[in-house]
Amino acid sequence: MATKLDRETIVETALLLLNEEGLEGLTLRRLAKDLNVQAPALYWHFGSKQALLDGMATQMLHGMLDPIAEQATAGTPWQDLIADLCRGIRRTLLGYRDGAKVFSGTHLTDDQHRAPMQTILGAFVDQGFDPTAAFNAFFTAYSFTIGFVIEEQAAERDPRYAEEGWWGEVGDFDERFEIGLRIAVAGTEATLARPR
């Protein structure tokens, strides 16, 4: 019997398939097989694989920003907001095989992120940033995190990294991520934050 198709079911199944097969193995044909439908039925909901990836990235983002918005409302310093946001994004993306590759370069398919983003950026403005600087601070930290996790996920599956002795000598991924966060926060403080 064919599965009743809706966007949510397709995205949830695609995320499961992503964890099984990775981004390379995520094809509309394979997804259709898992959903017990013909591949053209998927095009009714997603016109292309990129549109599907956009839906998957949007699903990954749901709930990621809400805890940070709550911290922002509570007056948490911007330095902690950036660090906690990046840690949350990294944790979410690591929960999916190739999660950062899926997330990178996609367009969100709904606007659930707007209210928490406005709250977060508003907290930056309240703490001395102008609106453009607030967005640039967020976007720089976000971009660092996506890029870091792309490399982290690639290294975890590539045996060549384990064979290269120097790779482990520079610390594990958690340690390197925290160093990168400190650099991002210090750079933001030095270039974008206005003294109060």
C-alpha positions in Angstrom: 0.0 0.0 0.0 1.3 3.5 -0.9 2.3 5.9 1.8 0.1 9.0 2.1 2.5 11.7 0.9 2.9 15.1 2.4 6.0 17.3 2.7 6.6 16.4 6.4 6.6 12.7 5.7 8.9 13.1 2.8 11.4 15.2 4.7 11.3 12.9 7.8 12.0 9.9 5.5 14.7 11.7 3.7 16.5 12.5 7.0 16.3 8.9 7.9 17.7 7.9 4.5 20.4 10.5 4.9 21.6 8.9 8.1 21.7 5.5 6.4 23.2 6.4 3.0 24.8 9.9 3.4 24.2 12.7 1.0 25.6 10.8 -2.0 23.1 7.9 -1.4 20.1 10.2 -1.0 18.4 10.0 -4.3 14.8 10.8 -5.2 14.5 7.2 -6.6 15.7 5.6 -3.4 13.5 8.0 -1.3 10.5 7.0 -3.5 11.3 3.3 -2.9 11.4 3.9 0.9 8.1 5.7 0.7 6.6 3.0 -1.5 5.7 5.5 -4.3 6.9 6.2 -7.8 9.6 8.9 -8.0 7.4 11.4 -10.0 5.0 11.5 -7.0 7.8 13.3 -5.0 7.9 16.1 -7.6 4.4 17.2 -6.6 5.9 18.3 -3.3 9.5 19.0 -4.2 10.4 20.1 -7.7 14.1 19.1 -7.4 16.6 17.5 -5.1 17.7 21.0 -4.0 14.1 21.8 -3.0 14.1 18.6 -0.9 17.4 19.6 0.7 16.0 23.0 1.5 13.1 21.3 3.3 15.5 19.0 5.2 17.6 21.9 6.3 14.5 23.8 7.4 13.5 20.8 9.5 16.9 20.6 11.1 16.7 24.3 12.0 13.4 24.0 13.7 13.9 24.4 17.4 17.6 25.3 17.1 17.1 29.0 17.7 14.4 28.9 20.4 16.7 28.2 23.4 19.0 31.0 22.3 16.1 33.4 21.9 15.1 32.5 25.5 18.6 33.3 26.7 18.6 36.6 24.7 15.3 37.6 26.4 16.9 36.8 29.8 19.8 39.3 29.1 22.6 36.7 28.4 25.8 38.4 27.2 26.2 38.3 23.4 29.4 36.4 23.7 27.5 33.5 25.4 24.7 33.8 22.8 27.1 33.3 20.0 28.9 30.4 21.6 25.7 28.6 22.7 24.1 29.1 19.3 27.2 27.7 17.5 27.3 24.7 19.9 23.7 24.0 19.3 24.0 24.2 15.5 27.0 21.9 15.6 25.2 19.4 17.9 22.2 19.3 15.6 24.2 18.9 12.4 26.3 16.2 13.9 23.1 14.3 14.6 22.7 13.7 10.8 25.2 12.1 8.5 26.5 14.8 6.2 24.2 17.2 8.1 26.4 20.2 7.5 26.6 19.5 3.8 22.8 19.3 3.6 22.5 22.6 5.6 25.1 24.5 3.6 23.8 26.7 0.9 20.1 25.9 1.3 17.2 28.2 1.5 14.7 27.9 4.3 11.2 26.9 3.3 9.2 28.6 6.1 9.6 31.6 8.4 9.6 29.9 11.8 13.2 31.1 12.3 12.3 34.8 12.0 10.9 35.6 15.4 13.7 33.9 17.4 16.3 35.5 15.1 14.8 38.9 15.7 15.0 38.3 19.4 18.6 37.2 19.2 19.8 40.0 17.0 17.8 42.5 19.1 19.8 41.4 22.1 23.0 42.2 20.2 21.7 45.6 19.4 20.7 46.1 23.1 24.3 45.3 24.0 25.8 47.9 21.7 25.8 46.5 18.2 24.3 48.4 15.3 21.8 46.1 13.3 24.3 45.4 10.5 27.1 44.5 12.9 24.7 42.2 14.9 23.8 40.3 11.7 27.5 40.1 10.6 28.5 38.8 14.1 25.8 36.1 13.8 26.5 35.2 10.2 30.3 34.9 10.8 29.9 32.6 13.7 27.2 30.6 11.9 29.5 30.2 8.8 32.4 29.1 10.9 30.2 26.4 12.5 28.9 25.1 9.2 32.4 24.9 7.7 33.8 23.3 10.8 31.2 20.6 10.8 31.6 19.9 7.1 35.3 19.2 7.7 34.6 17.3 10.9 32.1 15.0 9.3 34.4 14.4 6.3 37.3 13.6 8.6 35.3 11.1 10.7 34.6 8.9 7.7 37.9 9.3 5.8 40.5 6.8 7.0 43.3 8.9 5.6 42.9 11.4 8.5 43.5 8.6 11.0 46.7 7.6 9.1 48.1 11.1 9.3 49.8 11.3 12.7 49.8 15.1 13.0 46.0 15.4 12.8 45.5 14.0 16.3 48.3 16.0 17.7 46.5 19.3 17.3 43.6 18.2 19.6 40.2 16.6 19.1 37.3 18.2 17.3 35.6 19.4 20.5 38.8 21.2 21.6 39.4 22.7 18.1 35.8 23.9 17.9 36.0 25.7 21.2 39.2 27.4 20.1 37.5 28.5 16.9 34.6 29.9 18.9 37.0 31.9 21.1 38.6 33.3 18.0 35.2 34.2 16.5 34.1 35.9 19.7 37.4 37.8 20.1 37.3 38.9 16.5 33.7 40.0 16.8 34.6 42.0 19.9 37.6 43.6 18.2 35.9 44.5 14.9 32.1 44.8 15.4 31.1 45.5 19.0 30.8 49.1 20.0 31.9 50.0 23.5 29.1 50.8 25.8 
